[in-house]
């Protein structure tokens, strides 16, 4: 592929305009990571695209202001980041300081996936804010999601991170990103068919250490399902997915629709 | 009107830590200052909503996303790093990305358009502020200075929410051409607007 680098660099415009599919974005962010001039160009072009935003301003309905301001009382703010990461390149720090790691995506190669994980937290926040009920349990869920997100980030940035994908028999593709060092993996699926309410997809670790359920996938909404964090990997484990009753089963009751080998 | 003293022309993005700049307000928001958050809302909510509305079309969803974006600003204000760009670029990047995520997660565009077509909330352009209409005019003029292909590539992507591959398909030109036009279109726009 001649001129691959040059080809990537011209994507700066598409990147700033968010005109990329997620895999393209991930590839470009990997390129950005090692390209200081690109990050500088991204910075300038973002200032430019922001002007495209200010040029189309419309007046929100007045009641939205009060509603939004009131919602802040129910939403805990993130503390500033202290020490440590200050040495990161500017484009990265700008974006990764968002707290929800990669929510906005910085330059991490898997940040689009992390963003997906973080979307869980965002949805909960939006729900808490807009419904305004049961704030304490929402806070608990948010912090659980944030813990999960940082665990996912740790796997995706592990030096031994490895990715395997496999076709799902009933349609779609399963992907596992794992770190043997961390003994954990992130699972997600694209294009899963949605199941009736009475059924669900259950994830299993299968190997010399026995069959262990690692939980149900959330119901299929949109193209992407997951990500799901799976810990406590044992040597020789495979990851399998079966269709089970919605509440889950103690043992797989049907043939796996996909099986992934987790060998290094 | 209060004129805060001489300002170097075209350098609005460098006015940091002045009392009512977004950058200063964000440092206050980070400390939990609700009044400052109200001022941030007033400054950016119209542009956030306008952007999101362009992309999503459906007013109810757009309002929801606008509120999410503002609350995200509240939540993460302490993480804003002025060395890496202006506050307005930061917030608009959040807003646009979030609008894009919303439409891409809704697989079927037809569904979206149907909802938009039946929606009944009407918005006015923000016309009360003189700067707002000046800004609109300036951007319009600079957009007009692009080639047709540059302008269409940039606006279909930014306002239309299309990927560069989709834009290539829509315009019937090569993917590589669209990538290039998006970049050089933005660069020309940047130079025309005097962005540093």
HADDOCK unambig.tbl for C-alpha pairs under 7 A between the chains (distance, minus, plus):
assign (segid A and resid 10 and name CA) (segid B and resid 179 and name CA) 6.09 0.50 0.50
assign (segid A and resid 10 and name CA) (segid B and resid 180 and name CA) 5.68 0.50 0.50
assign (segid A and resid 10 and name CA) (segid B and resid 183 and name CA) 6.36 0.50 0.50
assign (segid A and resid 11 and name CA) (segid B and resid 179 and name CA) 5.77 0.50 0.50
assign (segid A and resid 12 and name CA) (segid B and resid 183 and name CA) 6.21 0.50 0.50
assign (segid A and resid 13 and name CA) (segid B and resid 179 and name CA) 6.83 0.50 0.50
assign (segid A and resid 13 and name CA) (segid B and resid 182 and name CA) 4.91 0.50 0.50
assign (segid A and resid 13 and name CA) (segid B and resid 183 and name CA) 3.89 0.50 0.50
assign (segid A and resid 13 and name CA) (segid B and resid 186 and name CA) 6.62 0.50 0.50
assign (segid A and resid 14 and name CA) (segid B and resid 164 and name CA) 6.31 0.50 0.50
assign (segid A and resid 14 and name CA) (segid B and resid 179 and name CA) 6.20 0.50 0.50
assign (segid A and resid 14 and name CA) (segid B and resid 182 and name CA) 6.03 0.50 0.50
assign (segid A and resid 14 and name CA) (segid B and resid 183 and name CA) 6.94 0.50 0.50
assign (segid A and resid 17 and name CA) (segid B and resid 157 and name CA) 6.08 0.50 0.50
assign (segid A and resid 17 and name CA) (segid B and resid 158 and name CA) 5.34 0.50 0.50
assign (segid A and resid 18 and name CA) (segid B and resid 97 and name CA) 6.46 0.50 0.50
assign (segid A and resid 19 and name CA) (segid B and resid 157 and name CA) 5.58 0.50 0.50
assign (segid A and resid 19 and name CA) (segid B and resid 161 and name CA) 6.87 0.50 0.50
assign (segid A and resid 19 and name CA) (segid B and resid 162 and name CA) 5.91 0.50 0.50
assign (segid A and resid 19 and name CA) (segid B and resid 163 and name CA) 3.85 0.50 0.50
assign (segid A and resid 19 and name CA) (segid B and resid 164 and name CA) 5.31 0.50 0.50
assign (segid A and resid 20 and name CA) (segid B and resid 163 and name CA) 4.99 0.50 0.50
assign (segid A and resid 20 and name CA) (segid B and resid 164 and name CA) 6.30 0.50 0.50
assign (segid A and resid 21 and name CA) (segid B and resid 163 and name CA) 6.64 0.50 0.50
assign (segid A and resid 43 and name CA) (segid B and resid 85 and name CA) 6.36 0.50 0.50
assign (segid A and resid 44 and name CA) (segid B and resid 195 and name CA) 6.99 0.50 0.50
assign (segid A and resid 44 and name CA) (segid B and resid 196 and name CA) 6.28 0.50 0.50
assign (segid A and resid 45 and name CA) (segid B and resid 186 and name CA) 6.43 0.50 0.50
assign (segid A and resid 45 and name CA) (segid B and resid 187 and name CA) 6.91 0.50 0.50
assign (segid A and resid 45 and name CA) (segid B and resid 190 and name CA) 6.66 0.50 0.50
assign (segid A and resid 46 and name CA) (segid B and resid 89 and name CA) 5.97 0.50 0.50
assign (segid A and resid 47 and name CA) (segid B and resid 89 and name CA) 5.16 0.50 0.50
assign (segid A and resid 47 and name CA) (segid B and resid 195 and name CA) 6.74 0.50 0.50
assign (segid A and resid 48 and name CA) (segid B and resid 189 and name CA) 6.95 0.50 0.50
assign (segid A and resid 48 and name CA) (segid B and resid 190 and name CA) 5.31 0.50 0.50
assign (segid A and resid 48 and name CA) (segid B and resid 195 and name CA) 6.49 0.50 0.50
assign (segid A and resid 50 and name CA) (segid B and resid 88 and name CA) 6.75 0.50 0.50
assign (segid A and resid 50 and name CA) (segid B and resid 89 and name CA) 5.08 0.50 0.50
assign (segid A and resid 50 and name CA) (segid B and resid 92 and name CA) 5.50 0.50 0.50
assign (segid A and resid 52 and name CA) (segid B and resid 139 and name CA) 6.89 0.50 0.50
assign (segid A and resid 53 and name CA) (segid B and resid 47 and name CA) 5.53 0.50 0.50
assign (segid A and resid 53 and name CA) (segid B and resid 48 and name CA) 7.00 0.50 0.50
assign (segid A and resid 53 and name CA) (segid B and resid 51 and name CA) 5.32 0.50 0.50
assign (segid A and resid 53 and name CA) (segid B and resid 92 and name CA) 6.68 0.50 0.50
assign (segid A and resid 54 and name CA) (segid B and resid 47 and name CA) 4.72 0.50 0.50
assign (segid A and resid 55 and name CA) (segid B and resid 135 and name CA) 6.03 0.50 0.50
assign (segid A and resid 55 and name CA) (segid B and resid 136 and name CA) 4.32 0.50 0.50
assign (segid A and resid 55 and name CA) (segid B and resid 139 and name CA) 6.44 0.50 0.50
assign (segid A and resid 56 and name CA) (segid B and resid 47 and name CA) 6.23 0.50 0.50
assign (segid A and resid 56 and name CA) (segid B and resid 50 and name CA) 5.21 0.50 0.50
assign (segid A and resid 56 and name CA) (segid B and resid 51 and name CA) 6.39 0.50 0.50
assign (segid A and resid 56 and name CA) (segid B and resid 136 and name CA) 6.99 0.50 0.50
assign (segid A and resid 57 and name CA) (segid B and resid 46 and name CA) 4.63 0.50 0.50
assign (segid A and resid 57 and name CA) (segid B and resid 47 and name CA) 3.89 0.50 0.50
assign (segid A and resid 57 and name CA) (segid B and resid 49 and name CA) 6.78 0.50 0.50
assign (segid A and resid 57 and name CA) (segid B and resid 50 and name CA) 4.48 0.50 0.50
assign (segid A and resid 57 and name CA) (segid B and resid 125 and name CA) 6.26 0.50 0.50
assign (segid A and resid 57 and name CA) (segid B and resid 126 and name CA) 5.92 0.50 0.50
assign (segid A and resid 58 and name CA) (segid B and resid 46 and name CA) 4.84 0.50 0.50
assign (segid A and resid 58 and name CA) (segid B and resid 47 and name CA) 6.51 0.50 0.50
assign (segid A and resid 58 and name CA) (segid B and resid 49 and name CA) 6.55 0.50 0.50
assign (segid A and resid 58 and name CA) (segid B and resid 50 and name CA) 5.05 0.50 0.50
assign (segid A and resid 58 and name CA) (segid B and resid 123 and name CA) 6.23 0.50 0.50
assign (segid A and resid 58 and name CA) (segid B and resid 124 and name CA) 5.64 0.50 0.50
assign (segid A and resid 58 and name CA) (segid B and resid 125 and name CA) 4.37 0.50 0.50
assign (segid A and resid 58 and name CA) (segid B and resid 126 and name CA) 4.88 0.50 0.50
assign (segid A and resid 59 and name CA) (segid B and resid 46 and name CA) 5.11 0.50 0.50
assign (segid A and resid 59 and name CA) (segid B and resid 123 and name CA) 6.37 0.50 0.50
assign (segid A and resid 59 and name CA) (segid B and resid 124 and name CA) 5.94 0.50 0.50
assign (segid A and resid 59 and name CA) (segid B and resid 125 and name CA) 6.29 0.50 0.50
assign (segid A and resid 59 and name CA) (segid B and resid 126 and name CA) 5.37 0.50 0.50
assign (segid A and resid 60 and name CA) (segid B and resid 46 and name CA) 6.02 0.50 0.50
assign (segid A and resid 60 and name CA) (segid B and resid 49 and name CA) 6.81 0.50 0.50
assign (segid A and resid 68 and name CA) (segid B and resid 67 and name CA) 6.10 0.50 0.50
assign (segid A and resid 69 and name CA) (segid B and resid 38 and name CA) 6.74 0.50 0.50
assign (segid A and resid 72 and name CA) (segid B and resid 71 and name CA) 6.69 0.50 0.50
assign (segid A and resid 76 and name CA) (segid B and resid 75 and name CA) 6.56 0.50 0.50
assign (segid A and resid 77 and name CA) (segid B and resid 74 and name CA) 6.70 0.50 0.50
assign (segid A and resid 77 and name CA) (segid B and resid 75 and name CA) 4.21 0.50 0.50
assign (segid A and resid 77 and name CA) (segid B and resid 76 and name CA) 6.36 0.50 0.50
assign (segid A and resid 78 and name CA) (segid B and resid 75 and name CA) 5.66 0.50 0.50
assign (segid A and resid 78 and name CA) (segid B and resid 76 and name CA) 5.56 0.50 0.50
assign (segid A and resid 78 and name CA) (segid B and resid 78 and name CA) 6.73 0.50 0.50
assign (segid A and resid 79 and name CA) (segid B and resid 78 and name CA) 6.11 0.50 0.50
assign (segid A and resid 80 and name CA) (segid B and resid 78 and name CA) 4.68 0.50 0.50
assign (segid A and resid 80 and name CA) (segid B and resid 79 and name CA) 5.38 0.50 0.50
assign (segid A and resid 81 and name CA) (segid B and resid 79 and name CA) 6.58 0.50 0.50
assign (segid A and resid 90 and name CA) (segid B and resid 84 and name CA) 5.37 0.50 0.50
assign (segid A and resid 91 and name CA) (segid B and resid 84 and name CA) 6.10 0.50 0.50
assign (segid A and resid 94 and name CA) (segid B and resid 80 and name CA) 6.69 0.50 0.50
assign (segid A and resid 94 and name CA) (segid B and resid 81 and name CA) 5.56 0.50 0.50
assign (segid A and resid 94 and name CA) (segid B and resid 84 and name CA) 5.38 0.50 0.50
assign (segid A and resid 97 and name CA) (segid B and resid 79 and name CA) 4.80 0.50 0.50
assign (segid A and resid 97 and name CA) (segid B and resid 80 and name CA) 6.67 0.50 0.50
assign (segid A and resid 98 and name CA) (segid B and resid 76 and name CA) 5.74 0.50 0.50
assign (segid A and resid 98 and name CA) (segid B and resid 79 and name CA) 5.57 0.50 0.50
assign (segid A and resid 99 and name CA) (segid B and resid 76 and name CA) 6.52 0.50 0.50
assign (segid A and resid 99 and name CA) (segid B and resid 79 and name CA) 6.96 0.50 0.50
assign (segid A and resid 104 and name CA) (segid B and resid 94 and name CA) 6.32 0.50 0.50
assign (segid A and resid 126 and name CA) (segid B and resid 68 and name CA) 6.02 0.50 0.50
assign (segid A and resid 222 and name CA) (segid B and resid 105 and name CA) 5.80 0.50 0.50
assign (segid A and resid 222 and name CA) (segid B and resid 106 and name CA) 6.40 0.50 0.50
assign (segid A and resid 222 and name CA) (segid B and resid 107 and name CA) 6.23 0.50 0.50
